[in-house]
């Protein structure tokens, strides 16, 4: 299974924010229990929001400049950025439902899937039908 959450660093963070309208970042450390618990939740939510939100994670111990810039003083800290600006911030473990509810306020709705109706007659009378005499 491909990872949907990319690793971010001090030197790539601003580029990541400029690369998409919505970027969700998990600020974490390797030794943090709640950080480890929320990681699979974020992976699942990233799958649900694929194509609408870019997901990343930043280890605050190895990247103190970015953690300081965004005033991350405890982990996990989960931040959604829109056009490079923080629009929502969550702390601690979040369930799939809680995280999804927070993100759904900002993420565009997924494209509606068009499903053909089985047994429905083909559309007729359109421009192409009139041009090519299709009956």
N, CA, C and O of each residue as an XYZ file, in Angstrom:
540
protein
N       0.839     -1.182      0.000
C       0.000      0.000      0.000
C       0.883      1.243      0.000
O       1.794      1.362      0.819
N       0.617      2.148     -0.900
C       1.407      3.375     -1.001
C       1.055      4.311      0.154
O      -0.098      4.409      0.573
N       2.076      4.987      0.648
C       1.836      5.965      1.708
C       1.192      7.198      1.097
O       1.630      7.700      0.063
N       0.157      7.669      1.748
C      -0.562      8.852      1.276
C      -0.122     10.109      2.016
O      -0.524     11.215      1.654
N       0.696      9.947      3.043
C       1.154     11.068      3.855
C       2.656     11.213      3.637
O       3.431     10.318      3.975
N       3.055     12.335      3.074
C       4.478     12.507      2.771
C       5.225     13.170      3.924
O       4.680     13.996      4.656
N       6.476     12.781      4.058
C       7.331     13.322      5.115
C       7.791     14.723      4.707
O       8.241     14.928      3.580
N       7.676     15.684      5.625
C       8.083     17.066      5.379
C       9.258     17.416      6.284
O       9.450     16.810      7.339
N      10.039     18.403      5.856
C      11.229     18.845      6.587
C      11.270     20.367      6.586
O      10.543     21.016      5.833
N      12.133     20.934      7.442
C      12.268     22.391      7.486
C      12.493     22.969      6.093
O      11.899     23.987      5.736
N      13.347     22.324      5.311
C      13.702     22.890      4.000
C      12.685     22.591      2.889
O      12.833     23.104      1.780
N      11.664     21.780      3.158
C      10.645     21.487      2.134
C       9.249     21.953      2.534
O       8.302     21.845      1.755
N       9.129     22.466      3.744
C       7.806     22.775      4.275
C       7.092     23.864      3.473
O       5.947     23.671      3.064
N       7.732     24.979      3.246
C       7.096     26.087      2.526
C       6.735     25.692      1.095
O       5.697     26.099      0.574
N       7.589     24.905      0.474
C       7.295     24.408     -0.878
C       6.028     23.552     -0.869
O       5.204     23.651     -1.778
N       5.874     22.723      0.144
C       4.680     21.872      0.260
C       3.424     22.728      0.416
O       2.387     22.430     -0.176
N       3.519     23.793      1.216
C       2.361     24.667      1.404
C       1.988     25.390      0.113
O       0.807     25.617     -0.153
N       2.985     25.750     -0.685
C       2.718     26.436     -1.960
C       2.211     25.483     -3.030
O       1.627     25.919     -4.022
N       2.428     24.191     -2.840
C       2.101     23.207     -3.862
C       0.639     22.806     -3.948
O       0.244     22.130     -4.898
N      -0.180     23.208     -2.971
C      -1.588     22.811     -2.981
C      -2.405     23.833     -2.207
O      -1.889     24.530     -1.334
N      -3.679     23.909     -2.539
C      -4.562     24.839     -1.834
C      -4.750     24.414     -0.383
O      -4.686     25.244      0.524
N      -4.984     23.110     -0.162
C      -5.193     22.587      1.186
C      -4.098     21.582      1.526
O      -3.880     20.611      0.802
N      -3.419     21.831      2.634
C      -2.355     20.934      3.102
C      -2.595     20.663      4.584
O      -2.679     21.587      5.393
N      -2.704     19.391      4.921
C      -2.898     18.969      6.303
C      -1.564     18.441      6.820
O      -0.950     17.583      6.186
N      -1.109     18.947      7.971
C       0.185     18.542      8.507
C       0.039     17.984      9.918
O      -0.586     18.591     10.787
N       0.628     16.821     10.117
C       0.723     16.162     11.416
C       2.099     16.476     11.981
O       3.102     15.959     11.489
N       2.159     17.320     13.013
C       3.409     17.607     13.709
C       3.546     16.554     14.798
O       2.674     16.444     15.661
N       4.628     15.777     14.774
C       4.761     14.619     15.660
C       6.210     14.454     16.130
O       7.110     15.168     15.689
N       6.407     13.483     17.044
C       7.747     13.008     17.397
C       7.688     11.478     17.417
O       6.616     10.887     17.547
N       8.846     10.859     17.287
C       8.902      9.395     17.252
C       8.540      8.746     18.586
O       8.022      7.630     18.601
N       8.800      9.419     19.702
C       8.582      8.830     21.013
C       7.171      9.044     21.558
O       6.847      8.518     22.623
N       6.333      9.793     20.864
C       5.005     10.187     21.347
C       3.968      9.099     21.094
O       3.716      8.742     19.943
N       3.360      8.565     22.161
C       2.338      7.526     22.046
C       1.102      7.973     21.269
O       0.682      7.271     20.349
N       0.504      9.121     21.609
C      -0.652      9.583     20.840
C      -0.322      9.854     19.364
O      -1.181      9.702     18.496
N       0.920     10.253     19.087
C       1.342     10.471     17.697
C       1.304      9.156     16.926
O       0.858      9.106     15.780
N       1.780      8.090     17.575
C       1.762      6.772     16.939
C       0.331      6.285     16.742
O       0.024      5.631     15.746
N      -0.540      6.603     17.693
C      -1.934      6.159     17.609
C      -2.705      6.895     16.514
O      -3.575      6.307     15.873
N      -2.397      8.167     16.294
C      -3.147      8.949     15.311
C      -2.622      8.737     13.882
O      -3.329      9.049     12.923
N      -1.416      8.220     13.724
C      -0.837      8.031     12.386
C      -1.711      7.166     11.480
O      -1.940      7.562     10.337
N      -2.218      6.002     11.923
C      -3.087      5.219     11.027
C      -4.423      5.900     10.745
O      -5.008      5.691      9.683
N      -4.908      6.702     11.672
C      -6.137      7.465     11.442
C      -5.906      8.446     10.296
O      -6.735      8.579      9.396
N      -4.772      9.124     10.346
C      -4.449     10.100      9.306
C      -4.294      9.405      7.961
O      -4.735      9.937      6.942
N      -3.677      8.229      7.936
C      -3.548      7.466      6.687
C      -4.928      7.146      6.098
O      -5.141      7.286      4.894
N      -5.848      6.721      6.943
C      -7.201      6.390      6.461
C      -7.929      7.631      5.949
O      -8.581      7.588      4.906
N      -7.818      8.722      6.678
C      -8.485      9.961      6.266
C      -7.833     10.504      4.992
O      -8.518     11.060      4.133
N      -6.521     10.345      4.867
C      -5.825     10.783      3.650
C      -6.345     10.032      2.435
O      -6.448     10.601      1.349
N      -6.673      8.762      2.611
C      -7.241      7.976      1.506
C      -8.598      8.547      1.111
O      -8.905      8.681     -0.073
N      -9.402      8.880      2.109
C     -10.740      9.423      1.857
C     -10.693     10.782      1.158
O     -11.548     11.086      0.326
N      -9.697     11.594      1.499
C      -9.601     12.946      0.952
C      -8.562     13.069     -0.167
O      -8.164     14.179     -0.521
N      -8.127     11.952     -0.718
C      -7.138     11.964     -1.805
C      -7.633     12.839     -2.950
O      -8.790     12.749     -3.360
N      -6.750     13.677     -3.456
C      -7.092     14.561     -4.553
C      -7.715     15.874     -4.108
O      -7.857     16.796     -4.912
N      -8.090     15.971     -2.833
C      -8.697     17.197     -2.329
C      -7.826     17.901     -1.307
O      -7.839     19.127     -1.207
N      -7.065     17.115     -0.544
C      -6.152     17.656      0.473
C      -4.837     16.910      0.350
O      -4.827     15.692      0.172
N      -3.728     17.630      0.443
C      -2.406     17.010      0.489
C      -2.066     16.787      1.956
O      -2.228     17.692      2.775
N      -1.598     15.594      2.291
C      -1.279     15.244      3.672
C       0.226     15.105      3.846
O       0.913     14.504      3.021
N       0.722     15.681      4.948
C       2.142     15.580      5.258
C       2.332     15.442      6.758
O       1.414     15.660      7.548
N       3.554     15.072      7.125
C       3.893     14.976      8.541
C       5.285     15.527      8.741
O       6.148     15.394      7.873
N       5.504     16.150      9.894
C       6.787     16.764     10.192
C       7.208     16.385     11.603
O       6.488     16.639     12.568
N       8.389     15.772     11.711
C       8.947     15.415     13.009
C       9.506     16.690     13.638
O      10.464     17.271     13.129
N       8.902     17.120     14.745
C       9.281     18.402     15.349
C      10.681     18.396     15.959
O      11.318     19.446     16.048
N      11.164     17.233     16.379
C      12.513     17.179     16.952
C      13.582     17.372     15.892
O      14.601     18.015     16.147
N      13.365     16.829     14.726
C      14.349     16.967     13.655
C      14.174     18.222     12.823
O      15.020     18.543     11.989
N      13.077     18.933     13.048
C      12.759     20.128     12.264
C      12.244     21.241     13.181
O      11.097     21.674     13.061
N      13.099     21.698     14.095
C      12.648     22.654     15.107
C      12.267     24.025     14.545
O      11.438     24.719     15.134
N      12.853     24.422     13.426
C      12.555     25.740     12.853
C      11.072     25.854     12.475
O      10.413     26.835     12.820
N      10.568     24.872     11.783
C       9.162     24.892     11.363
C       8.243     24.759     12.565
O       7.224     25.446     12.644
N       8.589     23.884     13.501
C       7.780     23.720     14.712
C       7.701     25.039     15.477
O       6.636     25.410     15.971
N       8.809     25.736     15.574
C       8.844     27.028     16.268
C       8.014     28.066     15.511
O       7.245     28.814     16.115
N       8.173     28.107     14.195
C       7.455     29.088     13.369
C       5.943     28.966     13.536
O       5.232     29.971     13.558
N       5.455     27.730     13.655
C       4.013     27.508     13.772
C       3.573     27.262     15.216
O       2.460     26.799     15.461
N       4.446     27.573     16.159
C       4.160     27.513     17.593
C       3.609     26.165     18.036
O       2.612     26.083     18.754
N       4.278     25.124     17.594
C       3.905     23.771     18.000
C       4.651     23.468     19.294
O       5.868     23.284     19.291
N       3.917     23.419     20.389
C       4.551     23.184     21.683
C       4.200     21.825     22.273
O       4.802     21.401     23.260
N       3.221     21.134     21.670
C       2.892     19.788     22.111
C       2.561     18.960     20.873
O       2.200     19.490     19.823
N       2.696     17.653     21.028
C       2.441     16.758     19.908
C       1.486     15.663     20.338
O       1.493     15.273     21.506
N       0.673     15.159     19.442
C       0.554     15.616     18.068
C      -0.235     16.927     17.977
O      -1.182     17.165     18.726
N       0.189     17.753     17.041
C      -0.555     18.940     16.664
C      -0.887     18.766     15.197
O       0.001     18.511     14.383
N      -2.149     18.901     14.856
C      -2.634     18.677     13.504
C      -3.151     20.002     12.957
O      -4.042     20.616     13.545
N      -2.594     20.440     11.836
C      -2.922     21.762     11.303
C      -3.329     21.634      9.842
O      -2.657     20.970      9.053
N      -4.431     22.275      9.495
C      -4.853     22.363      8.101
C      -4.520     23.765      7.607
O      -4.915     24.763      8.209
N      -3.789     23.818      6.508
C      -3.413     25.080      5.884
C      -4.209     25.263      4.598
O      -4.361     24.323      3.817
N      -4.715     26.466      4.379
C      -5.355     26.821      3.116
C      -4.558     27.987      2.542
O      -4.408     29.031      3.176
N      -4.057     27.788      1.342
C      -3.236     28.803      0.683
C      -2.110     29.294      1.597
O      -1.803     30.485      1.632
N      -1.504     28.365      2.331
C      -0.354     28.671      3.174
C      -0.674     29.214      4.551
O       0.236     29.418      5.354
N      -1.946     29.456      4.848
C      -2.343     29.998      6.145
C      -3.085     28.937      6.956
O      -3.905     28.194      6.417
N      -2.793     28.874      8.237
C      -3.463     27.928      9.128
C      -4.941     28.301      9.261
O      -5.277     29.439      9.590
N      -5.824     27.320      8.998
C      -7.262     27.581      9.123
C      -7.907     26.776     10.244
O      -8.957     27.163     10.758
N      -7.301     25.675     10.624
C      -7.794     24.925     11.780
C      -6.638     24.155     12.398
O      -5.703     23.735     11.715
N      -6.730     23.982     13.710
C      -5.641     23.349     14.460
C      -6.254     22.454     15.525
O      -7.129     22.876     16.281
N      -5.785     21.212     15.574
C      -6.275     20.235     16.540
C      -5.100     19.692     17.330
O      -3.994     19.574     16.804
N      -5.331     19.364     18.575
C      -4.281     18.795     19.397
C      -4.671     17.433     19.915
O      -5.845     17.173     20.177
N      -3.689     16.563     20.063
C      -3.934     15.248     20.621
C      -4.526     14.275     19.625
O      -4.684     14.575     18.441
N      -4.851     13.093     20.143
C      -5.431     12.046     19.303
C      -6.791     12.493     18.780
O      -7.571     13.107     19.507
N      -7.071     12.182     17.516
C      -8.374     12.462     16.894
C      -8.872     11.174     16.255
O      -8.099     10.440     15.640
N     -10.152     10.906     16.399
C     -10.739      9.734     15.740
C     -10.948     10.045     14.258
O     -10.862     11.198     13.834
N     -11.223      8.998     13.482
C     -11.519      9.175     12.059
C     -12.669     10.164     11.880
O     -12.595     11.071     11.051
N     -13.736      9.980     12.665
C     -14.928     10.825     12.540
C     -14.630     12.276     12.899
O     -15.055     13.188     12.191
N     -13.908     12.496     13.987
C     -13.599     13.863     14.418
C     -12.704     14.563     13.404
O     -12.928     15.725     13.066
N     -11.699     13.857     12.926
C     -10.789     14.447     11.948
C     -11.516     14.719     10.635
O     -11.350     15.783     10.038
N     -12.315     13.764     10.191
C     -13.083     13.944      8.963
C     -14.049     15.115      9.063
O     -14.205     15.873      8.106
N     -14.695     15.269     10.207
C     -15.630     16.385     10.405
C     -14.912     17.723     10.319
O     -15.442     18.672      9.741
N     -13.722     17.810     10.881
C     -12.951     19.059     10.811
C     -12.531     19.378      9.391
O     -12.608     20.526      8.955
N     -12.087     18.359      8.670
C     -11.597     18.584      7.311
C     -12.727     18.849      6.325
O     -12.545     19.595      5.363
N     -13.883     18.253      6.552
C     -14.990     18.397      5.592
C     -15.493     19.832      5.500
O     -16.131     20.193      4.512
N     -15.225     20.644      6.492
C     -15.635     22.053      6.434
C     -14.813     22.826      5.420
O     -15.248     23.874      4.943
N     -13.633     22.327      5.084
C     -12.730     23.059      4.202
C     -12.497     22.389      2.853
O     -12.201     23.064      1.866
N     -12.627     21.086      2.805
C     -12.329     20.336      1.582
C     -13.496     20.430      0.614
O     -14.654     20.376      1.028
N     -13.201     20.571     -0.666
C     -14.284     20.567     -1.651
C     -14.945     19.197     -1.688
O     -14.310     18.182     -1.402
N     -16.194     19.179     -2.034
C     -16.924     17.912     -2.138
C     -16.317     17.082     -3.258
O     -15.861     17.633     -4.260
N     -16.308     15.759     -3.098
C     -15.771     14.916     -4.172
C     -16.658     15.024     -5.410
O     -17.860     15.270     -5.317
N     -16.040     14.834     -6.553
C     -16.798     14.895     -7.805
C     -17.891     13.842     -7.777
O     -17.666     12.702     -7.373
N     -19.052     14.234     -8.204
C     -20.179     13.289     -8.227
C     -19.905     12.225     -9.270
O     -19.454     12.509    -10.380
N     -20.186     11.011     -8.888
C     -19.997      9.914     -9.831
C     -21.274      9.747    -10.632
O     -22.365      9.657    -10.068
N     -21.134      9.706    -11.941
C     -22.281      9.522    -12.812
C     -22.357      8.054    -13.159
O     -21.416      7.487    -13.715
N     -23.470      7.444    -12.831
C     -23.652      6.027    -13.115
C     -24.790      5.885    -14.119
O     -25.885      6.403    -13.899
N     -24.535      5.189    -15.211
C     -25.609      5.010    -16.185
C     -26.701      4.116    -15.616
O     -26.438      3.204    -14.833
N     -27.908      4.393    -16.022
C     -29.032      3.582    -15.592
C     -29.097      2.377    -16.518
O     -29.199      2.524    -17.736
N     -29.040      1.196    -15.940
C     -29.067     -0.031    -16.731
C     -30.426     -0.147    -17.409
O     -31.471     -0.008    -16.772
N     -30.390     -0.405    -18.714
C     -31.619     -0.579    -19.471
C     -32.242      0.719    -19.944
O     -33.283      0.692    -20.601
N     -31.633      1.861    -19.629
C     -32.183      3.139    -20.075
C     -31.887      3.320    -21.553
O     -30.808      2.943    -22.010
N     -32.802      3.877    -22.300
C     -32.551      4.100    -23.720
C     -31.479      5.162    -23.899
O     -31.336      6.068    -23.079
N     -30.730      5.032    -24.984
C     -29.696      6.021    -25.288
C     -30.361      7.355    -25.565
O     -31.467      7.414    -26.104
N     -29.682      8.415    -25.195
C     -30.220      9.750    -25.435
C     -30.359      9.975    -26.930
O     -29.487      9.583    -27.706
N     -31.431     10.593    -27.326
C     -31.630     10.882    -28.740
C     -32.120     12.301    -28.890
O     -32.589     12.917    -27.933
N     -32.008     12.805    -30.079
C     -32.494     14.144    -30.349
C     -31.483     15.223    -30.058
O     -31.796     16.408    -30.175
N     -30.255     14.836    -29.675
C     -29.228     15.821    -29.416
C     -28.635     16.353    -30.708
O     -29.032     15.939    -31.797
N     -27.704     17.253    -30.591
C     -27.074     17.887    -31.739
C     -26.444     16.864    -32.666
O     -26.644     16.944    -33.878
N     -25.690     15.901    -32.143
C     -25.049     14.911    -32.994
C     -26.069     14.045    -33.721
O     -25.880     13.688    -34.884
N     -27.147     13.714    -33.026
C     -28.194     12.913    -33.673
C     -28.815     13.665    -34.839
O     -29.107     13.090    -35.887
N     -29.010     14.953    -34.637
C     -29.608     15.755    -35.711
C     -28.640     15.930    -36.870
O     -29.049     15.928    -38.031
N     -27.353     16.082    -36.557
C     -26.363     16.274    -37.620
C     -26.135     15.015    -38.433
O     -25.997     15.073    -39.655
N     -26.095     13.878    -37.756
C     -25.766     12.637    -38.444
C     -26.973     11.735    -38.706
O     -26.809     10.602    -39.160
N     -28.168     12.219    -38.428
C     -29.375     11.500    -38.734
C     -29.563     10.220    -37.950
O     -30.229      9.297    -38.419
N     -28.988     10.149    -36.765
C     -29.122      8.936    -35.936
C     -30.542      8.832    -35.400
O     -31.115      9.810    -34.918
N     -31.096      7.633    -35.494
C     -32.484      7.434    -35.043
C     -32.513      6.646    -33.773
O     -33.589      6.377    -33.238
